[in-house]
């Protein structure tokens, strides 16, 4: 299988992706993409270059990595964000590898690692099923080779990393990948695979950029609206369904202080803040303080319900709409905490998880 993967110098294929939260049975994300993948041995990051298009409209550019930069398209604001990794603090460039390069990294890891692993190989008639269980104390992810990821507050008690690959006997090549790690489970299926019919010479990410798009650098500040602009103003009204379909509105809360927590499922700082928020709900009388969380990353009620139950939240956890996110000007940044007074005026905004800032704002309002 490794020898066959090493013969793949280029490929095109459709990628169908489904992503689940751990413990959930309904995908929180589904997508379809079309990719062109090139072997690029001179690249010290992942050893590959690739470009990604929308799977429903293969003329719509989404992402590219050419060995020098990675480029991401944001069609809603008509811009391309370029990252040359100059501000990267990790010991590797965080570029997700394309499929065949990724599969090759998994096989090489199995053959070469000294980690505690379990490998199962199942003959399923027309295909083989390979399962790799990595029993290390950190997630293992593959960016050209295996890397041990920083610890996550989303961890649960189970094997850290599980990878499944399905190989067709007729081609000797994989066509499906399942990945289970502490924060989520994903399944990627590949179809219409064409091997070694592309030339990789002179591949540049910039060749695929849409005309008329603004080019910005990763981390570069742009003139955009800020949640801080709401300080001193009345909080925008909203009414959102809870996980049982009941409408919950801003006006339903009557406490002297209300904390609106704009959060994201899969956001580590958001998850780290949960024990503190639960403690606030236990320590304060409801006439003094209430909290409501608004999910802004995965706007699916079943995902919010699963997340709330799994973390035993003692405050409402609702799915925000695009209109609410826009009204509060967060741009899906998470976590962001809006501290409201009894008139529902925005008295303070805390971006990021800071217990000290939040306690200062709460105590100021409850004097």
C-alpha positions as CSV (number, residue, x, y, z in Angstrom):
1,X,0.0,0.0,0.0
2,X,2.8,2.4,0.8
3,X,4.6,1.6,-2.5
4,X,1.3,2.4,-4.4
5,X,0.8,5.7,-2.5
6,X,4.4,6.7,-3.3
7,X,3.6,6.4,-7.0
8,X,0.9,9.1,-6.7
9,X,2.5,12.2,-8.1
10,X,-0.8,14.1,-8.7
11,X,-4.5,13.5,-8.3
12,X,-7.9,15.1,-8.6
13,X,-10.9,14.0,-6.7
14,X,-14.2,15.1,-5.0
15,X,-14.1,15.0,-1.2
16,X,-17.4,14.6,0.8
17,X,-16.9,15.5,4.5
18,X,-19.1,14.9,7.5
19,X,-18.1,16.0,11.0
20,X,-19.7,15.0,14.3
21,X,-19.2,16.2,17.9
22,X,-18.1,13.5,20.2
23,X,-21.2,11.7,21.5
24,X,-23.5,13.1,18.8
25,X,-25.1,11.0,16.0
26,X,-26.1,13.9,13.7
27,X,-23.3,15.6,11.7
28,X,-22.7,19.2,12.6
29,X,-21.0,19.9,9.3
30,X,-21.3,18.4,5.8
31,X,-19.5,19.7,2.7
32,X,-18.4,18.7,-0.7
33,X,-15.1,20.0,-2.3
34,X,-13.1,19.3,-5.4
35,X,-9.3,19.2,-5.0
36,X,-6.1,19.0,-7.1
37,X,-3.2,17.5,-5.2
38,X,0.5,17.5,-6.2
39,X,3.4,15.6,-4.7
40,X,6.0,18.2,-3.7
41,X,9.0,16.6,-2.1
42,X,11.0,19.8,-1.8
43,X,8.3,21.2,0.5
44,X,9.6,20.7,4.1
45,X,6.1,21.3,5.6
46,X,3.9,18.5,4.2
47,X,5.6,17.5,1.0
48,X,2.6,18.4,-1.1
49,X,0.8,21.3,-2.7
50,X,-2.9,21.5,-3.4
51,X,-5.8,23.7,-4.4
52,X,-9.4,23.3,-3.2
53,X,-12.6,24.4,-5.0
54,X,-16.3,24.3,-4.1
55,X,-17.6,20.8,-4.8
56,X,-20.9,22.2,-6.3
57,X,-19.1,24.8,-8.4
58,X,-15.6,23.7,-9.3
59,X,-14.7,27.2,-10.6
60,X,-15.1,28.7,-7.1
61,X,-11.7,28.8,-5.4
62,X,-11.6,28.1,-1.6
63,X,-8.1,27.3,-0.5
64,X,-4.5,26.7,-1.8
65,X,-1.1,25.8,-0.4
66,X,1.9,26.0,-2.8
67,X,4.8,25.3,-0.4
68,X,5.3,29.0,0.3
69,X,2.0,30.3,1.4
70,X,-1.5,29.1,2.2
71,X,-4.4,31.2,0.9
72,X,-8.0,31.2,2.0
73,X,-10.9,32.8,0.2
74,X,-13.6,34.7,2.1
75,X,-16.3,35.2,-0.5
76,X,-18.7,37.2,1.7
77,X,-16.1,40.0,2.0
78,X,-14.4,39.3,-1.3
79,X,-10.9,38.9,0.1
80,X,-8.0,36.4,0.1
81,X,-6.1,36.0,3.3
82,X,-2.4,35.0,2.8
83,X,-0.4,33.2,5.5
84,X,3.4,32.9,5.0
85,X,3.8,31.4,8.5
86,X,6.0,34.3,9.7
87,X,3.9,34.6,12.9
88,X,3.6,30.9,13.4
89,X,4.7,29.8,16.9
90,X,4.2,26.1,16.4
91,X,7.1,23.7,15.5
92,X,5.4,23.0,12.2
93,X,3.2,24.8,9.7
94,X,-0.4,24.0,10.5
95,X,-1.4,23.0,6.9
96,X,-3.9,20.2,6.6
97,X,-2.4,17.8,4.1
98,X,-4.4,16.6,1.0
99,X,-5.7,13.1,1.1
100,X,-3.1,10.9,-0.5
101,X,-0.3,12.7,1.2
102,X,-2.2,12.3,4.5
103,X,-2.8,8.6,4.0
104,X,0.9,8.1,3.2
105,X,1.9,9.9,6.4
106,X,-0.4,7.5,8.4
107,X,1.2,4.4,6.8
108,X,4.7,5.7,7.4
109,X,3.9,6.4,11.0
110,X,2.6,2.9,11.6
111,X,5.8,1.4,10.1
112,X,8.2,3.7,11.9
113,X,6.8,4.9,15.2
114,X,7.8,3.7,18.7
115,X,4.5,5.0,20.2
116,X,2.0,2.7,21.8
117,X,-0.4,1.8,18.9
118,X,-2.8,-0.9,17.9
119,X,-3.3,-1.8,14.2
120,X,-6.1,-3.9,12.8
121,X,-6.3,-5.0,9.2
122,X,-9.6,-6.4,7.9
123,X,-10.2,-8.1,4.6
124,X,-13.7,-7.0,3.4
125,X,-13.9,-8.7,0.1
126,X,-13.4,-5.9,-2.5
127,X,-11.5,-3.7,0.0
128,X,-9.3,-3.6,3.0
129,X,-10.1,-1.7,6.2
130,X,-7.1,-0.4,8.3
131,X,-7.7,0.8,11.9
132,X,-4.9,2.7,13.8
133,X,-5.5,3.4,17.5
134,X,-2.8,5.6,19.1
135,X,-2.7,5.2,22.9
136,X,-0.6,8.3,23.7
137,X,-1.6,11.0,26.2
138,X,-1.9,13.6,23.4
139,X,-3.7,13.8,20.1
140,X,-1.5,12.8,17.1
141,X,-2.1,14.7,13.9
142,X,-0.3,14.5,10.6
143,X,1.2,17.6,8.9
144,X,3.5,15.7,6.5
145,X,4.6,13.6,9.5
146,X,3.2,12.9,13.0
147,X,3.0,15.7,15.5
148,X,1.8,15.6,19.1
149,X,-0.8,18.3,19.6
150,X,-1.2,20.5,22.8
151,X,-3.6,19.2,25.4
152,X,-7.2,20.1,24.9
153,X,-9.8,20.9,27.6
154,X,-12.3,19.0,25.4
155,X,-10.6,15.7,26.2
156,X,-12.6,12.7,27.4
157,X,-11.6,9.3,28.6
158,X,-11.0,7.2,25.5
159,X,-8.1,6.4,23.1
160,X,-6.7,9.7,22.1
161,X,-6.5,9.3,18.3
162,X,-8.2,6.8,16.0
163,X,-7.7,6.6,12.3
164,X,-9.5,4.4,9.8
165,X,-8.5,4.0,6.1
166,X,-10.4,1.9,3.5
167,X,-8.4,0.7,0.5
168,X,-9.8,-0.7,-2.8
169,X,-8.2,-3.9,-3.8
170,X,-8.6,-3.0,-7.5
171,X,-6.4,0.1,-7.2
172,X,-4.4,-0.6,-4.1
173,X,-5.3,3.0,-3.0
174,X,-7.4,4.4,-0.2
175,X,-10.7,6.1,-0.9
176,X,-12.1,6.8,2.6
177,X,-10.7,8.2,5.9
178,X,-12.3,8.4,9.3
179,X,-10.6,10.4,12.0
180,X,-11.6,10.4,15.7
181,X,-9.9,12.7,18.1
182,X,-10.7,14.4,21.4
183,X,-12.7,17.3,19.8
184,X,-14.6,15.7,17.0
185,X,-15.1,12.8,14.6
186,X,-14.9,13.2,10.8
187,X,-15.5,11.0,7.8
188,X,-14.1,11.9,4.4
189,X,-15.1,9.9,1.3
190,X,-13.3,10.4,-2.1
191,X,-14.8,9.8,-5.5
192,X,-14.0,10.4,-9.2
193,X,-10.3,9.9,-8.4
194,X,-7.9,10.6,-11.3
195,X,-4.2,9.7,-10.7
196,X,-1.1,11.2,-12.3
197,X,-2.6,13.3,-15.1
198,X,-1.6,16.8,-13.8
199,X,1.7,18.5,-14.1
200,X,3.0,20.2,-11.0
201,X,5.4,22.6,-12.6
202,X,5.0,26.2,-11.7
203,X,2.0,25.6,-9.4
204,X,1.3,28.9,-7.6
205,X,-1.6,29.6,-5.2
206,X,-2.0,33.1,-6.7
207,X,-2.9,31.7,-10.1
208,X,-6.3,30.7,-8.7
209,X,-7.2,33.9,-6.9
210,X,-10.5,35.4,-8.1
211,X,-10.2,38.8,-9.8
212,X,-11.1,41.8,-7.9
213,X,-10.6,40.3,-4.4
214,X,-8.7,42.2,-1.7
215,X,-5.4,40.5,-0.7
216,X,-4.6,40.7,3.0
217,X,-2.0,39.1,5.2
218,X,-2.9,36.7,8.0
219,X,-3.1,38.6,11.3
220,X,-3.3,42.0,9.5
221,X,-5.8,44.3,11.1
222,X,-8.7,45.5,8.9
223,X,-11.2,48.3,9.5
224,X,-14.1,46.2,10.7
225,X,-16.9,46.7,13.2
226,X,-16.0,45.8,16.8
227,X,-18.2,44.5,19.6
228,X,-16.8,47.3,21.8
229,X,-18.7,49.8,19.7
230,X,-21.8,48.5,21.5
231,X,-20.6,49.7,24.9
232,X,-22.9,52.3,26.3
233,X,-25.7,51.2,23.9
234,X,-28.8,49.1,24.4
235,X,-28.0,45.4,23.6
236,X,-29.7,44.4,20.3
237,X,-32.9,42.5,20.8
238,X,-33.1,38.8,19.9
239,X,-35.5,35.8,20.2
240,X,-34.1,32.3,19.6
241,X,-35.4,28.8,20.1
242,X,-34.0,26.6,22.7
243,X,-33.3,22.8,22.1
244,X,-37.0,22.0,22.8
245,X,-38.2,24.7,20.3
246,X,-39.3,27.2,23.0
247,X,-38.6,30.8,22.2
248,X,-36.1,32.5,24.5
249,X,-35.7,36.3,24.2
250,X,-33.4,38.9,25.7
251,X,-36.5,40.3,27.5
252,X,-37.0,37.0,29.4
253,X,-34.1,37.7,31.7
254,X,-34.8,40.0,34.6
255,X,-31.6,40.0,36.7
256,X,-29.5,43.1,37.6
257,X,-26.6,41.7,35.5
258,X,-26.9,39.6,32.4
259,X,-23.8,38.0,30.7
260,X,-24.2,37.1,27.1
261,X,-21.6,34.6,26.2
262,X,-20.9,34.3,22.4
263,X,-19.2,31.0,22.2
264,X,-18.2,28.2,19.8
265,X,-18.5,24.5,20.0
266,X,-14.9,23.3,19.5
267,X,-13.4,26.5,20.8
268,X,-10.9,25.5,23.6
269,X,-11.0,28.9,25.5
270,X,-14.8,28.8,25.4
271,X,-14.8,25.3,26.9
272,X,-12.2,26.3,29.5
273,X,-14.6,29.1,30.7
274,X,-17.5,26.7,31.4
275,X,-16.5,25.8,35.0
276,X,-16.2,29.5,35.9
277,X,-19.6,30.3,34.3
278,X,-21.2,27.4,36.1
279,X,-19.7,28.6,39.4
280,X,-21.1,32.1,38.8
281,X,-24.6,30.7,38.4
282,X,-24.2,28.8,41.7
283,X,-22.7,31.7,43.6
284,X,-25.1,34.5,42.7
285,X,-28.8,34.8,43.2
286,X,-30.8,34.8,40.0
287,X,-32.1,38.3,40.8
288,X,-28.5,39.5,40.7
289,X,-26.9,37.5,37.8
290,X,-27.9,35.4,34.9
291,X,-26.0,33.9,32.0
292,X,-27.0,32.9,28.5
293,X,-24.7,31.4,25.9
294,X,-25.1,31.9,22.2
295,X,-23.4,29.3,19.9
296,X,-22.0,31.0,16.9
297,X,-19.7,28.4,15.2
298,X,-22.1,25.4,14.7
299,X,-25.6,26.8,14.4
300,X,-27.4,23.5,14.8
301,X,-29.8,23.0,17.7
302,X,-28.9,19.3,18.1
303,X,-25.3,20.2,18.4
304,X,-26.0,22.8,21.1
305,X,-28.2,20.3,23.0
306,X,-25.5,17.7,23.0
307,X,-22.8,20.1,24.1
308,X,-25.0,21.5,26.9
309,X,-25.9,18.0,28.2
310,X,-22.3,16.8,28.0
311,X,-21.0,19.7,29.9
312,X,-23.9,19.8,32.4
313,X,-24.5,23.5,31.8
314,X,-26.7,25.3,34.4
315,X,-27.5,28.2,32.0
316,X,-29.3,28.4,28.7
317,X,-27.3,27.5,25.6
318,X,-28.9,28.7,22.3
319,X,-27.9,28.7,18.7
320,X,-27.4,32.2,17.4
321,X,-28.5,33.3,13.9
322,X,-26.4,35.1,11.4
323,X,-28.4,38.2,12.1
324,X,-27.7,38.1,15.9
325,X,-24.0,37.6,15.2
326,X,-23.9,40.5,12.9
327,X,-25.9,42.7,15.3
328,X,-23.4,42.1,18.1
329,X,-20.4,42.5,15.7
330,X,-18.4,39.5,16.9
331,X,-17.5,38.3,13.4
332,X,-17.8,34.8,15.0
333,X,-14.9,35.5,17.3
334,X,-15.2,33.4,20.5
335,X,-15.4,33.7,23.3
336,X,-16.9,37.2,23.7
337,X,-18.7,38.2,26.8
338,X,-21.2,41.1,26.9
339,X,-21.9,42.4,30.4
340,X,-25.4,44.0,30.5
341,X,-27.0,46.0,33.3
342,X,-30.6,45.8,34.4
343,X,-31.7,48.1,31.6
344,X,-29.8,45.8,29.2
345,X,-27.3,48.4,28.3
346,X,-23.9,47.1,27.3
347,X,-21.6,48.1,30.2
348,X,-18.5,46.1,29.2
349,X,-17.2,43.7,26.5
350,X,-14.6,41.0,27.4
351,X,-13.0,39.4,24.4
352,X,-11.3,36.1,25.3
353,X,-11.5,34.3,28.6
354,X,-10.5,36.5,31.5
355,X,-12.1,35.8,34.9
356,X,-10.6,38.9,36.4
357,X,-12.1,41.3,33.8
358,X,-15.5,39.7,34.1
359,X,-15.5,39.7,37.9
360,X,-14.5,43.4,37.9
361,X,-17.4,44.2,35.5
362,X,-19.9,42.2,37.5
363,X,-18.9,43.7,40.9
364,X,-19.0,47.2,39.5
365,X,-22.7,46.7,38.5
366,X,-23.7,45.0,41.7
367,X,-22.3,47.7,44.1
